[in-house]
Every structure is written in structure tokens, then in C-alpha cells.
Amino acid sequence: MILENMVDSMFAKRNLLWLESVKIKTVSYRMSASTGSSLFTTCFALFLLDLFKVTDNFNSEERFYWISYIKQFQDKERGYFEPSVYYLADRDRSRYQLTCFALSAMKILGCEPDYPLSFIDQWRTPEDIYKYLMENGCHLGKSGSGNKAMFLAIFLTWLYERTRREDLKDMLDAWFDFHNRYQNCKGFWGRSLSNHSYHGFQNGVHQMLVYFYWNRPVPRLESIVDIVLSLQDYKGFFAPTPGGRGCWDYDAVHILANALRYTSYKKNAILNSLLRTEKAIFSEQNKDGGFCESKETSCHLSAFLKSFPFFFQGTFYPCFYRIMQYLIVVIKQKKENNTGWVERGIPWSESDIWSTWLRCLTLAEIEVSRDAAKLSKYNFHKTIGIGNFHNG
């Protein structure tokens, strides 16, 4: 397959040529040059290929290889997709997350799982939804709770769209009712200062993308916009550490880009903010064509000291939060970003598939937000979840 015949953007070609450099075989890709592969990395590779419409040109043999590889990870009895090796202690989080990615991948490939997602049967009533969300601390904004709330909504949505069962609609309504009821005054979930600031939007975006997909009004959206805009650093990034980070910048951009669909509040400020982020992300592309988690984050104290201008922006708490987040990296000597998707962490400045897809996805959302006519340039996911944009 000749990329030059399928991609008309030099930027896209550079990313896709980098992707080829970590390819092991037909559908197997290393997370980065120094790390291994898993079904997670296969999904991320497919997502990057699809974003730039390479998948539109897959022939039947290529689709067969991708589909066959993904389907072999499905548990026949319970229906979820299971990692071949668990790298996180929370197995439910790993298998639910992988299942969400696998469902998105299969939609791209035009197929369905071989076996029913029978694990969804554990949730049968609106009361079950409330109980699950409470037990996982979603009302408290507990770390990782946004992901778990999102997984639940994805599974209910996936099954509802195939069956149109009224009980599933009732459970989805309960999901929204729970989040409307426990939303804090800033628009996120949880009562601590971090839940009103950085952690609030980074954790809460998982719930918000469910609102966006279902075209449900997000309560306190103007407050959410204010908080996110206030946390953008002088370079244009939104992470609490220098140089931005893939998830943080995507989360902020996804909130702001979708806010443009629902309100005219601070429209010009949002567009200017997105333009700054676009320029910042382009400046961070590695020479090999891919993107890393952060080119500026380092466990060396000297790097921390050089970053003082970054720390002291805005009000007291965001400044404090930035300092503490970076000190954790320095004190714990965190030389790698541990994702739980492959056997070891990824060096901060090493290009990896997740960061590359997420950075490209973020840039695509910014471009489309600034010019709706550019929507046809990209394939955004048709399924609910990360990767969906203007398709819900």
C-alpha cells in the first residue's frame, strides 16, 4: 500500500510513515520504538490509519487480518475483550477499556463481535446504574471514575443502538440523572479543589463526551469553559506539566470544541485558544514524524528549575498543582509514562502510538472547529467514545 496515493497531507504522511517504523507485522505494532505490542496498540494504530482515511482503501484481505486478530481476544462466555496480559491491578478497568476500543475498531472495519456482550447483563435496572456509579466514586470525582462512568455509558449505548430496548434507555436516563445530580458548582464531579480545576476537567471529560454524543445539554457548560480556558499555559497547552501531554490537551480541546456547538459563550476566546493549542502541538512533533507524551517533562531537578515561568500562571491553586505534579516526577524519578497497555513505561520524549493518534485527533478537531468544511478530510469515530466528533 503506497501512502502517497492515499494521503494528501505531508503532516499525515509523516505520522503514518512513523507508524510504519513501529510495525511488527500486518496488524501488530509496538507502542513505541522501545516497548512492546498488545491489542491496545493494534487498536491505536487502526485509529490513526482511519483518522487519515487509509482504512477507506483496505481490501478484503487486509480487513480479514485486522478483524481476525481483534476477534480472537473476545471472551466467549462474557463477551468482553480481554488483554493477553494484565499490566494493571484493576482488571475490570483494563478489560472494559479494551472492549470499548475493540468496539470502535470493529465499527471501522465493518463487523460486529462474534459473541454477545453478556457482561452487560449485570446492569438490569436504573438502581443498578446508580449503585455502580456510587461504588466507583463517580460522584466524588475519584481518580479513574470518569473512565468507568464512560465505559458503562458506552456499553449501554452500544447495546441500545442494536436492540432499542426501553430498559436500556431507562438505564441511560439514570446515568444522566446521576451526573446531573452530583455535578459540582464548576461543572465537574467531586468537591476537592483539584475537582474544581485540573483533575476536574481531565476526569470529567469522559462523562462529557457521553453528553456530547447523545446531544444532551451539559449543565454549567459556561463555567466549564471558564475553568478550561483559565488553565491554558503561555505556550498553548493544558497539562499541569511543561510541554503539554496528549490526554490533557485532547481533553481540553474536546470540551472547548464541543462547547462551540452548544453556546456562543466566549466563542472568540475559544477559537483563539484552539489556535494557540494547534500551533503548540505542531511545534512538538518529533523529528521521526510521531508524537511523544512530552518533550519537556523530565525527572531531572534542573528541568524543574528551568520551568519556573510555567508554574506561576493564574491563581494560587493551579500554580500549586503544577508544582506538585512536577515534583512527583522529580522525586519519584519517573523517567517513563506508564500506561498499563504494554509491559513497560514509555520514555517521555519517545514517539508512541497513543500520543501520536491523540495529538492528530486533537489537531483534526481544532481544524474542523475552525472550518466545518474540513470535516470531510478526516474519519472520526462513528461509535460513542474517544475519537467521536460531530457524529453523534
WOVEN-V919033 format. One record per residue. N is the residue number from 1. OMEGA is omega in whole degrees, -180 to 180 (* if undefined). D_FIRST is the distance of its C-alpha to the first C-alpha in Angstrom with 1 decimal. Layout:
n = <N:N>
omega = <OMEGA:OMEGA>
d_first = <D_FIRST:D_FIRST>
//
This chain:
n = <1:2:3:4:5:6:7:8:9:10:11:12:13:14:15:16:17:18:19:20:21:22:23:24:25:26:27:28:29:30:31:32:33:34:35:36:37:38:39:40:41:42:43:44:45:46:47:48:49:50:51:52:53:54:55:56:57:58:59:60:61:62:63:64:65:66:67:68:69:70:71:72:73:74:75:76:77:78:79:80:81:82:83:84:85:86:87:88:89:90:91:92:93:94:95:96:97:98:99:100:101:102:103:104:105:106:107:108:109:110:111:112:113:114:115:116:117:118:119:120:121:122:123:124:125:126:127:128:129:130:131:132:133:134:135:136:137:138:139:140:141:142:143:144:145:146:147:148:149:150:151:152:153:154:155:156:157:158:159:160:161:162:163:164:165:166:167:168:169:170:171:172:173:174:175:176:177:178:179:180:181:182:183:184:185:186:187:188:189:190:191:192:193:194:195:196:197:198:199:200:201:202:203:204:205:206:207:208:209:210:211:212:213:214:215:216:217:218:219:220:221:222:223:224:225:226:227:228:229:230:231:232:233:234:235:236:237:238:239:240:241:242:243:244:245:246:247:248:249:250:251:252:253:254:255:256:257:258:259:260:261:262:263:264:265:266:267:268:269:270:271:272:273:274:275:276:277:278:279:280:281:282:283:284:285:286:287:288:289:290:291:292:293:294:295:296:297:298:299:300:301:302:303:304:305:306:307:308:309:310:311:312:313:314:315:316:317:318:319:320:321:322:323:324:325:326:327:328:329:330:331:332:333:334:335:336:337:338:339:340:341:342:343:344:345:346:347:348:349:350:351:352:353:354:355:356:357:358:359:360:361:362:363:364:365:366:367:368:369:370:371:372:373:374:375:376:377:378:379:380:381:382:383:384:385:386:387:388:389:390:391:392>
omega = <-177:-175:-177:-179:-174:-174:-176:-179:178:177:180:-179:-179:179:-178:175:174:180:177:-177:179:179:179:174:-168:-177:-178:-177:171:177:178:-176:-175:-177:-174:-175:176:175:176:-177:175:179:-178:177:178:-179:179:177:-178:-180:-180:171:176:-179:178:-177:176:173:-175:-180:179:179:179:-179:-180:-178:-178:-179:-177:-175:-178:-179:-178:175:-173:-175:-174:172:180:178:-169:176:177:175:177:178:176:179:-180:-175:178:179:-178:-176:179:179:179:179:178:178:-179:179:176:-180:-179:175:177:-176:177:180:179:176:179:-174:179:175:-172:179:179:-179:178:177:-174:-175:173:178:177:180:178:-178:-180:-178:178:-178:-179:174:-179:178:-179:-177:180:-179:-179:-177:177:177:-176:176:179:179:-179:-179:178:-178:179:179:-179:-178:179:-178:179:-175:-175:178:-177:180:177:176:177:180:176:177:177:178:180:179:178:-176:175:-176:-173:178:180:-173:179:178:-179:-179:-177:-173:-178:179:-180:178:175:-174:-175:-177:-179:-178:-178:177:-173:-180:-180:175:-177:-180:173:175:-177:-179:-178:180:176:178:178:178:177:-178:-180:177:178:179:180:-178:-178:179:-177:-176:178:-178:-172:177:-180:-180:-178:-178:178:174:-174:175:-180:175:-172:-177:-176:-177:175:-177:-179:-179:-179:178:-177:-179:178:177:179:-180:-170:-176:175:-178:178:-178:-179:178:179:-179:177:178:180:179:178:179:178:-180:-179:-178:178:-179:-176:-180:180:-179:180:177:180:177:178:178:178:178:-175:-180:-178:179:-180:-179:-179:178:178:-178:179:-174:-177:178:180:-174:-170:176:176:-176:-172:-172:177:177:179:-178:179:-179:-178:180:-180:178:176:179:-177:-176:-180:-180:-180:-178:-175:174:-177:-176:-175:-178:177:-166:-179:180:-179:175:-173:-172:-179:179:178:-173:-178:-179:-179:178:-176:178:179:177:178:179:179:179:178:-178:-180:178:180:-179:-176:-180:-179:-179:-177:179:-170:168:170:-178:174:-179:175:178:178:-178:177:179:179:179:-176:*>
d_first = <0.0:3.8:6.3:9.0:8.4:8.8:11.4:14.6:16.4:16.7:18.1:15.1:12.8:15.4:15.5:11.8:11.8:15.0:13.5:11.3:14.7:16.3:13.8:15.9:13.9:11.7:13.8:16.3:16.6:19.8:21.7:22.0:22.2:25.6:25.4:24.2:22.1:23.2:22.4:23.1:20.4:17.9:19.1:19.0:15.4:14.7:17.1:15.5:12.1:14.3:16.6:14.1:13.0:9.4:10.9:12.1:9.0:9.0:10.1:13.4:12.5:10.4:13.4:15.8:14.8:15.2:18.3:19.9:19.6:21.2:23.8:25.2:26.7:28.9:32.6:34.0:37.4:36.9:33.5:32.2:29.1:30.5:29.2:29.3:31.5:33.6:33.8:36.2:39.6:39.2:37.3:37.5:35.8:32.9:32.4:33.0:30.5:27.8:28.7:28.3:24.8:23.9:25.3:23.2:20.0:21.1:21.9:18.3:17.2:20.0:22.2:25.6:27.1:28.7:32.0:34.3:34.5:38.1:38.6:39.0:42.3:43.9:44.2:46.5:48.6:48.7:51.0:48.2:45.9:48.7:49.4:45.9:45.5:48.9:48.4:45.2:47.0:45.0:48.2:48.8:45.4:45.1:42.2:39.2:41.1:38.9:35.9:38.0:39.3:35.8:34.7:37.7:37.0:33.4:34.5:37.4:35.2:32.5:35.2:37.2:34.4:34.1:37.9:39.8:42.4:45.2:45.9:42.4:43.1:46.4:44.8:42.3:45.4:47.0:44.1:44.5:48.2:48.1:46.0:48.2:51.3:50.3:48.5:50.3:51.9:48.8:46.4:45.0:46.4:48.9:52.0:51.5:50.9:47.4:46.8:48.0:45.6:42.5:42.3:43.2:40.2:37.7:38.9:39.8:36.5:35.4:38.2:37.8:34.2:35.8:38.3:35.6:33.6:36.8:38.1:41.2:43.3:43.2:46.8:47.7:44.4:46.3:47.4:43.9:42.7:45.7:45.0:41.3:42.0:44.8:42.5:40.1:40.7:41.4:37.8:36.4:35.3:36.9:36.9:40.2:39.0:38.1:34.6:33.6:31.7:28.6:30.5:33.7:32.1:29.9:33.0:35.1:32.7:32.0:35.8:36.5:33.7:34.9:38.5:37.8:37.3:40.7:43.1:43.9:45.4:44.6:41.8:42.0:42.3:39.1:37.1:38.4:37.6:34.0:33.7:35.1:32.7:29.7:31.0:31.8:28.3:26.6:29.0:28.1:24.4:24.2:23.4:20.3:18.9:19.8:23.0:25.9:28.8:31.2:31.6:35.3:36.4:38.1:40.8:42.9:46.1:45.7:42.6:44.6:47.4:45.2:43.9:47.4:46.6:43.8:46.2:49.0:47.6:49.1:51.7:53.0:51.0:47.5:48.7:50.0:46.9:44.7:47.1:47.2:43.5:43.0:46.0:44.5:41.6:44.1:46.7:44.4:42.4:39.1:36.5:33.7:32.5:32.9:30.7:31.6:28.0:27.6:30.2:31.2:31.3:28.9:30.5:31.2:29.4:26.3:23.0:22.1:19.8:22.7:24.0:20.7:20.0:23.7:24.1:21.2:22.7:26.1:25.1:23.5:26.8:28.8:27.1:27.5:31.1:31.9:30.3:29.8:27.9:24.9:24.5:21.9:19.6:19.0:18.8:21.9:22.7:24.8:26.6:29.5:29.0:27.3:24.4:26.4:27.6:29.3:28.4:31.5>
//
